[in-house]
Amino acid sequence: MELDYYNMNANRSYPVVPGVIASTNLASRAIVDCGIVMGPDSEFVPATHHVKLARISKNADEKQVDLEFASNAPGMSGATIKGSASGDWPIGTIVELVAYIDGVANEALAFGWAALNSSEEIYAHSQADGWLDVDASIEPALVQGMNEAICTSIDAYSEERTTISLAPKTPHAIATGMTGNVVVGDGYSTEVIIEPSTNTIIISASPGSGEGFFDGWSYATGVQKCSDLIASISGVRASPQTGRINMSASNGLVITGLENTLHFSMGNTNMFCTDGETE
């Protein structure tokens, strides 16, 4: 690696690991920075697999630079990560990268970007035009592995406190290997709770939560049934659309809930009529 390269990039993460370039230093002249995302199909595991700049070419007459990266991840067998730039860019440019296998682009394998040095610096380099084989390892901190970082399928399990039956209270599979668009919504006595800090979706089951209607499940003896829950209050029945019992108060009347009990009380807003009598 050349001193001027480090001086030009004092505030960057050096994209090429020092001392690994064989046969040419065009890579150190050309690539200023980069970022590569290894998709789930690549099966890339950080600290086990790596990404290398495999080939680089320049064509001063056509004013074009081509890059090819490779990885030893299992899913990258026969695939390369490619990108190119052309034209004049005296102060540098960004090249978009994407993995190709059998001539077809596949972002599920890999994608990213590379920042190139000025075209004048690259085209004026003493190396001949055309493809040059390179063995330049990319700084591992600049390669992000998505193998276990994104959700590709969903498994649903019950929790230990499930009491729908008298069977042992151990988690059991409800559905496994769900893919595609999975829609989760509230239902009768269930509520969906999203916890962004832990990237978790919790489906909480408790009487009165959520919206909808009970579905006539059969329950073991002694277990609370959906039909045991409140179906009406003073003749007010649940909404046919949501399954909820909606109650509202007029001026001066306040409804509060405390320990599963509704409390009706006189408020202090518009509670007196003009003649001094309470409503």
Secondary structure as the mmCIF struct_conf table of DSSP 4:
data_model
#
loop_
_struct_conf.conf_type_id
_struct_conf.id
_struct_conf.beg_label_comp_id
_struct_conf.beg_label_asym_id
_struct_conf.beg_label_seq_id
_struct_conf.end_label_comp_id
_struct_conf.end_label_asym_id
_struct_conf.end_label_seq_id
HELX_RH_AL_P HELX_RH_AL_P1 LEU A 3 MET A 8
TURN_TY1_P TURN_TY1_P1 ASN A 9 ASN A 11
BEND BEND1 ARG A 12 ARG A 12
BEND BEND2 PRO A 15 PRO A 15
STRN STRN1 VAL A 16 VAL A 16
TURN_TY1_P TURN_TY1_P2 PRO A 18 GLY A 19
BEND BEND3 SER A 23 SER A 23
BEND BEND4 ASN A 25 ASN A 25
HELX_RH_AL_P HELX_RH_AL_P2 LEU A 26 ALA A 30
STRN STRN2 ILE A 31 MET A 38
HELX_RH_3T_P HELX_RH_3T_P1 PRO A 40 SER A 42
TURN_TY1_P TURN_TY1_P3 GLU A 43 GLU A 43
TURN_TY1_P TURN_TY1_P4 PRO A 46 THR A 48
STRN STRN3 VAL A 51 ASN A 59
TURN_TY1_P TURN_TY1_P5 ALA A 60 LYS A 63
STRN STRN4 GLN A 64 SER A 71
BEND BEND5 ALA A 73 ALA A 73
HELX_RH_3T_P HELX_RH_3T_P2 PRO A 74 MET A 76
TURN_TY1_P TURN_TY1_P6 SER A 77 GLY A 78
STRN STRN5 ALA A 79 SER A 86
BEND BEND6 GLY A 87 GLY A 87
TURN_TY1_P TURN_TY1_P7 PRO A 90 ILE A 91
STRN STRN6 THR A 93 ILE A 101
TURN_TY1_P TURN_TY1_P8 ASP A 102 GLY A 103
STRN STRN7 VAL A 104 ALA A 105
TURN_TY1_P TURN_TY1_P9 GLU A 107 LEU A 109
STRN STRN8 ALA A 110 LEU A 116
HELX_RH_AL_P HELX_RH_AL_P3 SER A 119 TYR A 123
TURN_TY1_P TURN_TY1_P10 ALA A 124 ALA A 124
BEND BEND7 HIS A 125 GLN A 127
HELX_LH_PP_P HELX_LH_PP_P1 ALA A 128 ALA A 128
BEND BEND8 ASP A 129 ASP A 129
STRN STRN9 GLY A 130 SER A 137
STRN STRN10 ILE A 138 ILE A 138
HELX_LH_PP_P HELX_LH_PP_P2 GLU A 139 GLU A 139
HELX_RH_3T_P HELX_RH_3T_P3 PRO A 140 LEU A 142
STRN STRN11 VAL A 143 GLY A 145
TURN_TY1_P TURN_TY1_P11 ASN A 147 ALA A 149
BEND BEND9 ILE A 150 ILE A 150
BEND BEND10 THR A 152 THR A 152
STRN STRN12 ILE A 154 TYR A 157
TURN_TY1_P TURN_TY1_P12 GLU A 160 ARG A 161
BEND BEND11 ILE A 164 ALA A 167
STRN STRN13 ALA A 173 MET A 178
BEND BEND12 GLY A 180 GLY A 180
STRN STRN14 GLY A 187 GLY A 187
TURN_TY1_P TURN_TY1_P13 TYR A 188 SER A 189
STRN STRN15 THR A 190 GLU A 195
HELX_RH_3T_P HELX_RH_3T_P4 PRO A 196 THR A 198
TURN_TY1_P TURN_TY1_P14 ASN A 199 ASN A 199
STRN STRN16 THR A 200 ALA A 205
TURN_TY1_P TURN_TY1_P15 PRO A 207 GLY A 208
BEND BEND13 GLY A 210 GLY A 212
TURN_TY1_P TURN_TY1_P16 THR A 221 GLY A 222
BEND BEND14 VAL A 223 VAL A 223
HELX_LH_PP_P HELX_LH_PP_P3 GLN A 224 LYS A 225
HELX_RH_3T_P HELX_RH_3T_P5 CYS A 226 ASP A 228
BEND BEND15 LEU A 229 LEU A 229
STRN STRN17 SER A 232 ILE A 233
TURN_TY1_P TURN_TY1_P17 SER A 234 GLY A 235
STRN STRN18 VAL A 236 ARG A 237
HELX_LH_PP_P HELX_LH_PP_P4 ALA A 238 SER A 239
TURN_TY1_P TURN_TY1_P18 PRO A 240 THR A 242
TURN_TY1_P TURN_TY1_P19 ASN A 251 GLY A 252
STRN STRN19 LEU A 253 LEU A 258
TURN_TY1_P TURN_TY1_P20 GLU A 259 ASN A 260
STRN STRN20 THR A 261 MET A 266
BEND BEND16 ASN A 268 ASN A 270
STRN STRN21 PHE A 272 PHE A 272
TURN_TY1_P TURN_TY1_P21 THR A 274 ASP A 275
BEND BEND17 GLY A 276 GLY A 276
STRN STRN22 THR A 278 THR A 278
#
